[in-house]
């Protein structure tokens, strides 16, 4: 699986209808209208999201 940074994941989710509802420290809290799930994406400069956590976010977002 390709790795990605938090910033790249936020962009991918935004393209799929998710919105940043607030930013708390280094985490972007995202919600999609009509979805129960709320995602807290860690956005740390230059660091990739580990594969297990990335899979979790993609599955929660319905992209996997």
Secondary structure, 3 states (H helix, E strand, C coil): CCCCEHHHHHHHHHHCCCEEEEEECCEEEEECCCCCCEEEEECCCCCECCHHHHHHHHHHCCCC
